[in-house]
Amino acid sequence: MSKTRTIFICQNCGTNSPKWMGKCVNCGAWNSFVEELVEPKSKSISVVPVSKTKPQLLEDISSENRERIITSDTELNRVLGGGIVQGSLILIGGEPGIGKSTLLLQVVLQTKGLRTLYVSGEESEQQLKMRAERIRQNNNDIFVYAETSVESIVQQIEQVQPQLLVIDSIQTLETSMIESAAGSVSQIRETTHVIQQYAKRNNLPVFIVGHITKEGTIAGPKVLEHIVDTVLQFEGDRNYNYRILRTIKNRFGSTAELGIYEMRGDGMRAVTNPSELLITQRDEMVSGVAIAVTMEGMRALLVEVQALVSPAVYGTPQRSATGYDLRRLSMILAVLDKRCGFRFGAKDVFLNIAGGLRVEDPAVDLAVVAALLSSYEDAAISNKFAFSGEVGLSGEIRAVNKVEQRIAEASKLGYEKIFISKYNPRVKSEEAEINLVKTVAEFYKKLF
């Protein structure tokens, strides 16, 4: 009979060592090794009995598509690829207080006729009741269970027989077969494995809430993300009300989708038109403002680019960018200086993406150029103009992808003139005028 032994496991990446180390040789984290007891394999827990099934030929396996569970949340349905797949494990991670628990509780409260077991290891039943009252939703098909023991949870699942299971959060669960504390690598790996076995066996979809580390990754071993079928990242800025739900991994759909929510006092509101949050409504036109058509996943968004160019008060001109890459801003300023003769070297330049959004799409470059030139000349740009194009080092306006979707979104929102690269495929629009530009100098002449 094997004996229990002690090892040291890095709580950041899961690397194990027979002795304690100050720095992990795998991920480089300091003071992350924690002593844990390793039980003999004969004591490992399993909720699935030994199966006597035999291998099947691939052509003999039924390929019928299982029906998805369509929730009341259109944004969540889009991110998941059309709804919740039966028997799937969905891991949702995010910073503390970002709204993960509120989102999941709101979804199950609004989806009628879905028998749900909400397991909370962080809040009591009374706290969940208070949260549900704040959301102002009621559903008689939801069972709440405040427990951290995975054995007790499996027992209650057998009794309730839910159609959907929510675990909040996986870092609070523990099993008596592992001696380490809840939240350790061993506990997370073992409890997730137990839930996965039960879910696949009983065709039960499961939402799992996961904490994240200070680096922004989901806490626990990397195997956690490999076990689950879908990984969602819930993110946002605490200074703004909007939240973004991104797909990191999805075995049943695209990873290019994202959902946008607005955090309110009564819960999350799905934003079907994200541009309403990202574009400032103003009565009069001001200089230094341009509208960019960008892509977030498969969705076209219109964002407001704000620029301020002023004479440098101090000897060294300042360069500041919020929501945009500062190095790319410096490159665009150098192009305008070299190719068009604008003297930004003696100017302070401040750039901001309104709404707190951070954009990485190169197609925003053309709107950045428009905003900079507008502030430089102190001439306002019409609020019916939109821009989408990448700026190259030689001053050319490069083509961007998915230009048809960008134009369609801008036209739908009432923009009358759209500037794109001349090198894009010919695109026609009945609602808006398409302006093709080849270089930055040509763009300046057409704009002003």
Legacy VTK file of the C-alpha trace (Angstrom):
# vtk DataFile Version 3.0
C-alpha trace
ASCII
DATASET POLYDATA
POINTS 448 float
0.000 0.000 0.000
1.427 3.388 -1.070
1.902 6.066 1.541
0.906 9.712 1.571
3.763 11.959 0.518
4.394 15.689 0.589
5.241 17.820 -2.434
5.404 21.543 -3.133
3.181 22.935 -5.912
3.355 26.349 -7.557
-0.057 27.981 -7.114
0.493 30.037 -10.265
1.258 27.416 -12.910
0.972 24.017 -11.169
4.648 23.015 -11.318
5.550 20.567 -8.529
8.821 20.082 -6.726
9.998 17.689 -4.005
11.300 20.678 -2.015
10.331 24.279 -1.483
11.752 26.866 -3.908
11.625 30.623 -3.643
11.176 31.121 -7.388
9.291 28.856 -9.782
11.545 27.611 -12.561
8.597 27.370 -14.959
6.655 30.649 -14.634
9.135 32.738 -12.647
6.705 33.557 -9.802
8.193 34.255 -6.375
6.975 32.619 -3.135
4.264 30.684 -4.968
5.123 27.153 -3.742
2.735 25.670 -1.186
3.136 22.355 0.604
0.444 19.811 -0.289
-0.223 16.193 0.568
-0.561 13.699 -2.267
-2.944 10.844 -1.509
-2.549 7.339 -2.933
-4.337 6.753 -6.249
-6.545 4.107 -4.654
-8.352 6.856 -2.727
-9.062 9.104 -5.698
-12.686 10.101 -5.951
-14.853 9.280 -8.953
-18.578 9.773 -9.387
-18.705 7.780 -12.624
-18.773 3.996 -12.261
-16.482 1.793 -14.336
-18.019 1.587 -17.791
-18.208 -1.566 -19.892
-18.736 0.266 -23.160
-16.741 -0.671 -26.234
-15.135 1.465 -28.943
-17.399 2.344 -31.871
-16.701 2.961 -35.510
-16.724 6.641 -36.366
-19.270 6.117 -39.139
-21.639 4.329 -36.748
-21.792 7.245 -34.297
-24.882 9.424 -34.629
-24.111 12.940 -35.855
-27.432 14.511 -34.855
-27.020 18.013 -33.526
-28.225 18.447 -29.976
-30.547 21.335 -29.316
-28.985 24.285 -27.544
-30.538 25.990 -24.545
-31.521 29.485 -25.669
-31.299 31.927 -22.765
-33.017 35.299 -22.450
-29.628 37.028 -22.881
-28.989 37.681 -26.579
-25.382 38.738 -25.983
-24.553 35.535 -24.086
-26.213 33.431 -26.794
-24.064 35.136 -29.440
-20.832 34.630 -27.505
-21.601 30.930 -26.918
-22.306 30.393 -30.611
-26.100 30.287 -30.465
-26.897 29.075 -26.952
-25.755 26.641 -24.260
-24.733 23.213 -25.517
-26.063 20.286 -23.471
-23.352 18.707 -21.301
-20.848 21.526 -21.840
-18.615 23.114 -19.198
-18.396 26.916 -19.490
-15.732 28.734 -17.473
-16.219 32.479 -16.962
-13.370 34.484 -15.440
-12.910 38.109 -14.474
-11.688 40.517 -11.837
-13.408 40.668 -8.427
-16.504 42.842 -8.521
-16.684 42.979 -12.318
-20.151 41.380 -12.302
-19.691 37.649 -13.002
-22.121 36.462 -10.329
-24.637 39.177 -11.175
-24.581 38.221 -14.853
-25.110 34.503 -14.242
-27.815 35.036 -11.610
-29.605 37.443 -13.927
-29.448 34.982 -16.834
-30.956 32.105 -14.858
-33.593 34.398 -13.297
-34.744 35.672 -16.682
-34.710 32.287 -18.435
-38.046 30.750 -17.519
-38.722 27.012 -17.524
-35.084 26.048 -16.899
-34.559 24.076 -13.677
-31.341 25.486 -12.235
-29.155 24.698 -9.228
-27.051 27.697 -8.196
-24.182 26.559 -5.942
-22.436 29.387 -4.116
-19.306 28.901 -2.074
-18.822 32.613 -1.477
-22.274 33.897 -0.528
-25.049 32.660 1.722
-28.606 31.975 0.585
-29.723 35.265 2.126
-27.094 37.222 0.197
-28.181 35.607 -3.072
-31.786 36.444 -2.257
-30.828 40.088 -1.735
-28.979 40.105 -5.068
-32.012 38.610 -6.831
-34.256 41.281 -5.312
-31.897 43.978 -6.552
-32.104 42.523 -10.059
-35.915 42.611 -9.676
-36.468 39.215 -11.267
-38.268 36.154 -9.977
-38.087 32.530 -11.067
-39.612 29.544 -9.273
-37.306 27.054 -11.022
-34.083 28.110 -9.262
-32.608 26.221 -6.312
-29.876 27.900 -4.253
-27.296 25.861 -2.332
-24.462 27.409 -0.291
-21.853 24.655 0.005
-18.182 24.031 -0.738
-17.946 20.238 -0.404
-18.031 18.647 -3.850
-19.394 15.394 -2.388
-22.400 17.222 -0.918
-22.918 19.139 -4.161
-23.010 15.933 -6.240
-25.501 14.456 -3.791
-27.798 17.487 -4.112
-27.522 17.418 -7.901
-28.794 13.841 -7.821
-31.797 14.919 -5.765
-32.689 18.176 -7.558
-31.968 16.886 -11.104
-31.346 20.358 -12.575
-31.181 21.265 -16.257
-28.410 23.787 -15.576
-25.727 23.948 -12.879
-23.891 27.110 -11.774
-20.734 26.841 -9.619
-19.650 30.115 -7.988
-16.735 29.744 -7.713
-14.490 26.763 -8.478
-11.734 28.131 -6.194
-13.989 27.674 -3.133
-14.791 23.991 -3.717
-12.932 21.202 -2.004
-13.020 17.442 -1.664
-12.229 15.446 1.463
-9.957 13.142 -0.542
-7.366 15.936 -0.923
-5.662 17.319 2.173
-4.700 20.700 0.704
-6.728 23.868 1.241
-9.526 25.039 -1.049
-8.227 27.008 -4.024
-4.980 25.064 -4.303
-3.929 23.488 -7.578
-4.784 19.978 -6.398
-8.266 20.934 -5.161
-9.165 22.873 -8.322
-7.970 20.064 -10.570
-9.780 17.313 -8.666
-13.083 19.151 -8.098
-13.264 20.257 -11.732
-12.624 16.689 -12.835
-15.500 15.445 -10.639
-17.891 18.050 -12.062
-16.772 17.273 -15.609
-17.394 13.554 -15.153
-20.905 14.124 -13.842
-21.779 16.721 -16.473
-20.676 14.572 -19.417
-22.371 11.486 -18.032
-25.720 13.196 -17.372
-25.673 15.686 -20.257
-25.799 18.587 -17.771
-24.523 22.037 -18.851
-22.418 23.756 -16.185
-21.331 27.369 -15.676
-18.140 27.648 -13.597
-16.997 30.996 -12.174
-13.215 31.340 -11.891
-11.034 33.908 -10.140
-8.128 35.515 -11.943
-4.572 36.258 -10.827
-2.934 39.681 -10.724
-1.504 38.948 -14.185
-5.052 38.616 -15.556
-5.041 34.842 -16.096
-7.516 32.416 -14.528
-6.254 31.195 -11.161
-5.379 27.540 -10.800
-3.660 25.022 -13.061
-3.692 25.523 -16.818
-5.378 22.142 -17.100
-8.568 23.838 -15.866
-8.900 25.676 -19.179
-8.165 22.467 -21.094
-10.885 20.504 -19.267
-13.747 22.923 -19.952
-15.390 23.345 -23.346
-15.703 27.139 -23.334
-13.674 29.870 -21.637
-15.225 33.339 -21.354
-13.445 36.449 -20.090
-15.582 39.146 -18.441
-13.732 42.444 -18.414
-14.261 46.172 -18.118
-13.072 49.383 -16.503
-14.362 50.186 -13.028
-14.587 53.854 -14.024
-17.098 53.062 -16.777
-20.395 51.218 -16.789
-19.846 48.943 -19.750
-18.573 45.353 -19.594
-17.241 43.136 -22.387
-17.686 39.352 -22.496
-15.009 37.794 -24.716
-14.614 34.218 -25.923
-11.135 32.803 -25.276
-11.974 29.198 -26.195
-15.109 27.616 -27.650
-15.425 24.051 -28.876
-18.930 24.708 -30.183
-18.577 28.065 -31.904
-16.401 30.969 -32.954
-13.875 32.631 -30.661
-14.248 35.946 -32.489
-17.558 36.934 -30.872
-18.033 39.280 -27.950
-20.947 40.636 -25.935
-21.292 44.115 -24.464
-23.230 44.962 -21.304
-24.023 48.077 -19.349
-23.753 47.756 -15.577
-26.749 49.331 -13.868
-28.239 49.284 -10.397
-30.725 46.579 -11.339
-28.227 44.301 -13.079
-26.679 44.005 -16.533
-28.314 45.429 -19.657
-27.370 43.782 -22.943
-26.214 46.467 -25.385
-27.421 45.632 -28.886
-26.011 48.889 -30.304
-22.575 49.382 -28.662
-21.931 52.644 -30.507
-24.477 54.368 -28.251
-22.040 53.996 -25.345
-18.858 54.828 -27.261
-19.910 57.974 -29.146
-20.526 61.201 -27.254
-23.777 62.981 -28.103
-23.117 66.705 -28.612
-25.124 69.580 -30.080
-22.272 71.404 -31.828
-19.234 70.212 -33.734
-15.787 70.688 -32.189
-12.323 70.207 -33.618
-10.188 67.174 -32.829
-13.008 64.599 -32.951
-13.328 61.810 -35.535
-15.384 58.608 -35.703
-13.551 55.334 -36.399
-15.163 52.125 -37.606
-13.380 49.263 -35.855
-13.928 45.540 -35.468
-14.147 43.725 -32.148
-14.267 40.084 -33.102
-16.995 39.737 -35.711
-18.836 42.878 -34.612
-18.350 46.323 -36.129
-18.181 49.180 -33.620
-18.045 52.927 -34.059
-15.756 54.638 -31.551
-14.945 58.280 -31.008
-11.319 59.365 -31.346
-10.463 62.619 -29.564
-7.218 64.535 -30.166
-5.794 67.731 -28.712
-2.806 69.435 -30.341
-1.437 72.521 -28.605
1.890 74.435 -28.496
4.411 72.845 -26.137
4.654 74.844 -22.910
7.811 73.089 -21.761
10.944 72.308 -23.714
10.040 68.704 -24.457
6.666 68.138 -26.185
4.321 65.752 -24.382
2.834 62.644 -25.959
-0.102 60.926 -24.257
-2.503 58.231 -25.512
-5.425 56.681 -23.633
-6.922 53.541 -25.160
-4.468 53.613 -28.065
-0.886 52.403 -28.542
1.474 55.289 -27.759
4.172 53.888 -30.073
1.722 53.792 -32.958
0.750 57.397 -32.226
4.413 58.383 -32.432
4.686 56.578 -35.772
1.652 58.427 -37.187
3.051 61.786 -36.019
6.347 60.989 -37.752
4.504 60.101 -40.976
2.534 63.380 -40.878
5.776 65.273 -40.286
7.783 63.535 -42.992
5.165 62.993 -45.718
2.898 66.030 -45.266
5.102 68.671 -43.656
3.106 69.155 -40.462
5.312 70.290 -37.590
4.125 68.211 -34.639
7.626 68.260 -33.118
6.887 71.508 -31.274
3.359 70.491 -30.235
1.888 68.677 -27.253
-0.290 65.827 -28.507
-2.982 64.106 -26.442
-5.116 61.282 -27.826
-8.105 59.591 -26.210
-10.522 56.820 -27.218
-13.844 57.897 -25.727
-15.739 55.509 -23.479
-12.667 53.899 -21.904
-12.332 51.307 -24.671
-8.875 50.132 -25.703
-8.550 49.494 -29.441
-5.860 47.535 -31.260
-7.409 47.501 -34.725
-5.036 49.191 -37.248
-8.111 50.519 -39.075
-8.417 53.209 -36.373
-5.285 54.908 -37.793
-7.216 56.941 -40.360
-9.545 58.350 -37.696
-6.513 59.183 -35.543
-4.994 61.119 -38.470
-8.295 62.929 -39.028
-8.594 63.899 -35.356
-4.975 65.093 -35.195
-5.295 67.203 -38.351
-8.639 68.588 -37.182
-7.127 69.762 -33.897
-3.981 71.015 -35.658
-6.019 73.146 -38.070
-8.698 73.892 -35.441
-11.315 72.867 -38.007
-14.213 70.636 -37.003
-15.054 67.483 -38.939
-18.678 66.759 -39.769
-20.321 64.354 -37.346
-21.638 62.459 -40.368
-18.137 61.349 -41.462
-16.605 57.981 -40.517
-13.099 56.615 -41.146
-11.532 53.187 -41.537
-8.010 52.631 -42.835
-4.465 51.721 -41.811
-1.598 54.180 -42.220
1.744 52.898 -43.523
5.211 54.373 -43.006
5.351 55.676 -46.568
2.158 57.642 -45.991
-0.128 55.280 -47.914
-3.593 54.331 -46.675
-3.647 50.540 -46.540
-6.687 48.325 -46.988
-8.446 46.775 -43.985
-10.416 43.556 -43.630
-14.201 43.166 -43.368
-14.736 46.556 -45.017
-18.268 45.590 -46.102
-19.327 45.048 -42.482
-17.746 48.333 -41.426
-19.545 50.302 -44.123
-22.853 48.578 -43.418
-22.639 49.413 -39.699
-21.727 53.055 -40.323
-24.503 53.427 -42.904
-27.038 51.885 -40.544
-26.186 54.465 -37.883
-26.710 57.380 -40.273
-23.166 58.288 -41.383
-23.273 59.892 -44.832
-19.613 59.845 -45.908
-17.121 57.043 -45.183
-13.385 57.285 -45.937
-11.595 54.020 -46.751
-8.457 52.955 -48.603
-8.356 53.030 -52.377
-6.803 49.562 -52.251
-9.911 48.004 -50.723
-12.190 46.012 -53.030
-14.902 48.099 -54.653
-17.791 48.427 -52.238
-21.093 50.080 -53.001
-23.492 51.588 -50.505
-26.896 53.110 -51.188
-27.067 54.950 -47.864
-23.559 56.481 -47.673
-20.974 58.049 -49.975
-17.740 56.064 -50.178
-14.559 58.162 -50.438
-11.426 56.343 -51.569
-8.065 57.782 -50.491
-4.599 56.606 -51.481
-2.205 58.645 -49.312
-2.306 60.826 -46.224
-1.688 63.944 -48.334
-4.646 63.120 -50.580
-6.765 62.421 -47.511
-5.946 65.856 -46.082
-7.003 67.605 -49.289
-10.307 65.740 -49.452
-11.091 66.224 -45.765
-10.404 69.961 -45.591
LINES 1 449
448 0 1 2 3 4 5 6 7 8 9 10 11 12 13 14 15 16 17 18 19 20 21 22 23 24 25 26 27 28 29 30 31 32 33 34 35 36 37 38 39 40 41 42 43 44 45 46 47 48 49 50 51 52 53 54 55 56 57 58 59 60 61 62 63 64 65 66 67 68 69 70 71 72 73 74 75 76 77 78 79 80 81 82 83 84 85 86 87 88 89 90 91 92 93 94 95 96 97 98 99 100 101 102 103 104 105 106 107 108 109 110 111 112 113 114 115 116 117 118 119 120 121 122 123 124 125 126 127 128 129 130 131 132 133 134 135 136 137 138 139 140 141 142 143 144 145 146 147 148 149 150 151 152 153 154 155 156 157 158 159 160 161 162 163 164 165 166 167 168 169 170 171 172 173 174 175 176 177 178 179 180 181 182 183 184 185 186 187 188 189 190 191 192 193 194 195 196 197 198 199 200 201 202 203 204 205 206 207 208 209 210 211 212 213 214 215 216 217 218 219 220 221 222 223 224 225 226 227 228 229 230 231 232 233 234 235 236 237 238 239 240 241 242 243 244 245 246 247 248 249 250 251 252 253 254 255 256 257 258 259 260 261 262 263 264 265 266 267 268 269 270 271 272 273 274 275 276 277 278 279 280 281 282 283 284 285 286 287 288 289 290 291 292 293 294 295 296 297 298 299 300 301 302 303 304 305 306 307 308 309 310 311 312 313 314 315 316 317 318 319 320 321 322 323 324 325 326 327 328 329 330 331 332 333 334 335 336 337 338 339 340 341 342 343 344 345 346 347 348 349 350 351 352 353 354 355 356 357 358 359 360 361 362 363 364 365 366 367 368 369 370 371 372 373 374 375 376 377 378 379 380 381 382 383 384 385 386 387 388 389 390 391 392 393 394 395 396 397 398 399 400 401 402 403 404 405 406 407 408 409 410 411 412 413 414 415 416 417 418 419 420 421 422 423 424 425 426 427 428 429 430 431 432 433 434 435 436 437 438 439 440 441 442 443 444 445 446 447
